[in-house]
Amino acid sequence: MTSEEARTRLEAVGLHEDAVDVLHAHFADAERRGKAGHGFSRVPWLETLEFDRAARPARVAAEEGFERWSGGGALGYLVLEEIVRATLANPPERARVVVGERCFPTGALGYWVRRLAEGGLVAALTATSPPRLSHPSGGPPLTGTNPLAIAIPSSDGVPIVADVSMGAVTHGEVLAGHAQPEELVPFGGEHAHKAFALAVGLELLVSALAGREHGALLLVAMPAHDPVPRLRELAEGRRLPGDG
């Protein structure tokens, strides 16, 4: 699917212009980074979802160290866009926890934390999704793939961005036809219990704060140190997480 076709189909869904811009920018960034499962292949999937086209996210609680946002029926992409914009416009003095309720789907989490790191903030973000990972011993799906993304700003202007799903493949890769549904299991092979434990921990962490519906949890903080340049020096030119 071309960029132009993706935009045309997003407009046909009935979304407002700003929402189309947000979604198209997210998908285009994924395509540029070789993450086709989070790119334009998501458009046909979005066309099958039921959601309120006119809904707008709302901040329902705001303190210096804590915020709560409600999706209100809007796509999770749009919820996180509003959270990122608001955080960059008013960063925490030290640190802030942000809970996103009714926040799904959320896309490539690295996209959101990268923008925060480019704005000078340390950021860690996780989000839940429909149950897709089973226990390593089998049985029904118990948790989402529950990715975790961490971004650290750097004085050299290039942040480190680690974005890892707990699945051996992502749901996006299945949607894009790059993986089969039966491959969607906790990563790690004989050590898959470790990925499953992380998925369970993140599932319950988000659920405890955001409720039963799918949600997101963001931690942002002002950095006190600048560790990235030293790591790049030690890496001797090797590619690090999030590098283009």
N, C-alpha and C positions, 0 to 999 in steps of 0.2 A: 504494500500500500504506500502510495506517495504521500508526501507532506501535504500537498494540496487536497488530495482525496480525503485524507484524515480530517482536515479542517472542515471540508464541506460536509462530511458525515456527522461531525460533532455539532455543527450548526443545525443540521436536520433533526438532531435529537430534541431540540427545543431549549437548549441552554442559553443563558444570557451571554452577551459578547465577552464580558470579562472572564466568565467561566470557560468559554471556548479557548480564550488566550491562555489561561492557566493550564488546562489539560493539554493543549497542543504543545506548549513549551516543555512540559514534563515529558511527554512522549518523545518529542524531538531530541531532548537531552539524552534520554535512554538510547535512542537510535545512534546518536553520535558516539556514545560510550560502548557500543556493541552489546547492549542489554535489550535485545529484540523482544524478550518476554515482557518487558515493561514499556515497550515502544508502541508503534502504531497498531500492532496486533491486538492491543487492548480495546481499540475502538469497537469492533464488532461485539466484543464481550459486553462493553458498557451499554450497547444498544439493547441488550437483553435484560438489563437490570431495571427494577422498579424503584424509582426515587422521585422526589419532588423537584422538578426542574426549576422552580422559582425559589426554593428554600435558600436561606442564607445562614451561615454559622453565626453564633452569638456567644460573646463572653458573658458568662453568668455569675462568675465570682472573680474578684481581682484583689490581691494583696501583694505586698512587695515580694514575698517569697513563694507565692502560690497563685495559680490561675486555673479556672475550670471553664471549658468551652463546650457548648452543645452543638452537634451537627444540625439538629433540627430537621433532619431529612435530606440534607445536602450530601453530595459525594464527599468521602473522606479527603480526597485531593484538595477540595475547596476549603475544608476545615483546616488542614495543615497549612495551606497557603495563607489563610487569615492569621493563623497563629505565628507563622514565620514573619509576616509583614509587621504584626503588632509587636513582636519581640525585638525586631531590629529597630523599630521606631522608638521603643522604650525598653532598652535592655536592663537587666537586673543590676542592682548595685553590687551584689556579690553572686547570688545564685537564685534560681527560681524553678519550681516544679510546675509543669503545665499538664493538666489532664484533659484529654479530648474524649467526650462522650459521644456515642453514636457516630463514630468516625470510621467509615469503611466505604470503599477501598482506599488505601493510602499510598499505593504505588511504590516506587523505589525510594526507600527511606534515606538512602545516601544523598539524594537530591536535596532534601530539606535540610539536613544537617550541614551539608557543604555550604549552602547559602548562609547559614548562621555562622559558620567558621570564617567564611570570607568577610563577614561583618565583625570579626574579632571575638567571637564567643566559642567556648567549649560547649559541645552539645552531644547528648546521648538520647536516642529515640528508639522506642519499640512500639509495636502495634499488633493487635490480634486479628484473626481472620476466621472463616468457617473451619471446623475441624477437618484436617487433611492428613495429619500424621498419626499413625497407629503406634501402639506400644511395640518395642522391638521384638517382642515375642508373638506379636499378631493381635488380632481382635479389631474392633471398630476404630475409626479415627477418633482421637481424644483431644487433640490440640490443633491450633493453626500452625503454619510454618513459622510464625512469630519472629520476624527478622529483628536484628539489633544493629543499629547504625551509630557510629561514634565518629565525631569530627573534631580535630584539634587544629586551631589556627597556628600560623607560623609567621615569623618576622620576614621570611623570604617570600611571603605572599602566596605560597602553595600549601594549603592545608592537607593533613593526612585524613583520609576518609575510609573507615572500615565499615562495610555493610554486608552482613552475613545472615542468610536465612538458615533455619534449623533443618531444612530439607536437603536431601541429596541432590534434588533438582527443585526448581521453583514452580509454583502454580502457573506463573507466566510462561515458563518454558513449555509446559503442557499445552497451554492455550495457543502458543505460537507453533505447536506441532514439532518442537525440538526435543520433546521427551514424552514418554508414555505415562499414563496415570499410575501404573503399578510401580514406577520408579520414584514416586513421591513418598519417600520414607525418610526417617531421621538419618542424617549423614553420619559417616564414621565406620560403616561396615560392622566388624565385630565389636567396635566401641560405640555403636549407635546409641547406647544407653546414656552417653554423655550429652549428645545433642537432644535426645528426648527429655532429659532432666532440665536442660536449659529452656526448651520449649514449654514444659510444664511450669517452670518457675516464672517465665515471662507472662504466660497465659494468666496465671493466678495473680501476679503483681498488677497487671493492667486491670483485670476484672475486679480486684479488691478496691480499686480507686475509681474506675470508670463505669462499673456496673456490668450487667449480664450481656448487654449488646456490645458489639465489637468496638474497641476504643484504642486510644493511643496515649502514650506517656512520654513526656519530654523533660529532660533536665538540661538547663542552660546555666552557664556560669562564666564569670569574668576570669580569664586565666591569670595566674600569679607568676607563671614561669613560661619559658619558650623552649620546649624540648625537641621540637621537630628538626631544626637545623643540625643538631648533634646526631640525631638518628640518621639523617640523610648522609652525613659525613661517614658514619660507620657503615652504611649500606654500600658505599663506593659505587654509586651509580645504578644499583639494582632497583628495579621497579618496586615501589611501596604501595600499600593499599590506597586506592583512589587516584593514583597517577594516571594521566591520560595516555 
